[in-house]
Amino acid sequence: METFLQQLPTVLHALNIGFLQTLKLFIATLVGAIPLGLLICFGSTSKYKIISGFFNIIIWIVRGTPLMIQLLIIYYFPGLVLHNPVWGGSETGRFMASALAFIVNYACYFSEIFRGGIQGISVGQDEAGLVLGMSKVEIFVHVKLLQMIKRILPPMSNEILTLVKDTSLARIIALQEVIWAGQSFMKGSQGISGEIWPLFFTAFYYLVCNGILTVVLNRLEKKLEFFR
């Protein structure tokens, strides 16, 4: 017990640093993937077959392959194949590679959610807007956008909660996120080795984060109840 109390400050400090990296990756992915997903959605539903075909192939490839493989390819491909290690070997480089992989991956998933939300709205609303002299952009922004948000919020919430846990995959390229920090005390870190209990603390970080997100997303969903 005494040893545990002595090790606890060191472990918590490392986990806090690791969780900050996890949180940064989570936020960067959301900020990048949501607008990119909407653009991909518009591309995949374009009336021009070349454009829609191109984006649908990208969606098929990204959704059909593991995120872990995408991480490895994005991080190692420039150096091993192009002989141009653009990411370098720093923690910043690993974070940038991870963020790119996560943004592209989640943007493709979000695009399909957006597509379902948009196509689920009655075509009659488009026709009514055109009759009133509104442009297609105005119809989308002023008529369909909030309705789409209401429809997509439950599936988007699931993806966002999954994203929190998926950030742990970034340790495959040695990004020092929270699980990497907890696992390091098994192998040996800061004078501590052979300890598995820090991993249980990492689970607590995920539980708290997902708990907060669940409350926020549930409240947001209730605020949009008036669209029923």
WOPEVEN-V179239 format. One record per backbone hydrogen bond with DSSP energy under -0.5 kcal/mol. NH is the residue of the N-H (numbers start at 1). CO is the residue of the C=O. Records with the same first field share a line. If there is no record, write none. Layout:
# WOPEVEN-V179239
NH = CO  CO
This chain:
# WOPEVEN-V179239
5 = 1
6 = 2
7 = 3
8 = 4
9 = 5
11 = 7
12 = 8
13 = 9
14 = 10
15 = 11
16 = 12
17 = 13
18 = 14
19 = 15
20 = 16
21 = 17
22 = 18
23 = 19
24 = 20
25 = 21
26 = 22
27 = 23
28 = 24
29 = 25
30 = 26
31 = 27
32 = 28
33 = 29
34 = 30
35 = 31
36 = 32
37 = 33
38 = 34
39 = 35
40 = 36
41 = 37
42 = 38
43 = 39
44 = 40
45 = 41
46 = 43
49 = 47
52 = 48
53 = 49
54 = 50
55 = 51
56 = 52
57 = 53
58 = 54
59 = 55
60 = 56
61 = 57
62 = 58
63 = 59
64 = 60
65 = 61  62
70 = 66
71 = 67
72 = 68
73 = 69
74 = 70
75 = 71
76 = 72
77 = 73
80 = 76
81 = 77
82 = 77
84 = 78
86 = 84
88 = 85
90 = 87
94 = 90
95 = 91
96 = 92
97 = 93
98 = 94
99 = 95
100 = 96
101 = 97
102 = 98
103 = 99
104 = 100
105 = 101
106 = 102
107 = 103
108 = 104
109 = 105
110 = 106
111 = 107
112 = 108
113 = 109
114 = 110
115 = 111
116 = 112
117 = 113
118 = 114
119 = 115
120 = 116
121 = 118
125 = 122
126 = 122  123
127 = 123
128 = 124
129 = 125
130 = 126
131 = 127
132 = 128
133 = 130
134 = 129
139 = 135
140 = 136
141 = 137
142 = 138
143 = 139
144 = 139
145 = 140
148 = 144
149 = 145
150 = 146
151 = 147
152 = 148
153 = 149
156 = 152
157 = 153
158 = 154
159 = 155
160 = 156
161 = 157
162 = 158
163 = 159
164 = 160
165 = 161
166 = 162
167 = 163
168 = 165
169 = 166
170 = 167
171 = 168
172 = 169
173 = 170
174 = 171
175 = 170
177 = 175
178 = 18
181 = 177
182 = 178
183 = 179
184 = 180
185 = 181  182
186 = 183
187 = 183
188 = 184
189 = 192
192 = 189
194 = 186
195 = 185
196 = 194
199 = 196
200 = 196  197
201 = 197
202 = 198
203 = 199
204 = 200
205 = 201
206 = 202
207 = 203
208 = 204
209 = 205
210 = 206
211 = 207
212 = 208
213 = 209
214 = 210
215 = 211
216 = 212
217 = 213
218 = 214
219 = 215
220 = 216
221 = 217
222 = 218
223 = 219
224 = 220  221
225 = 222
227 = 224
228 = 225
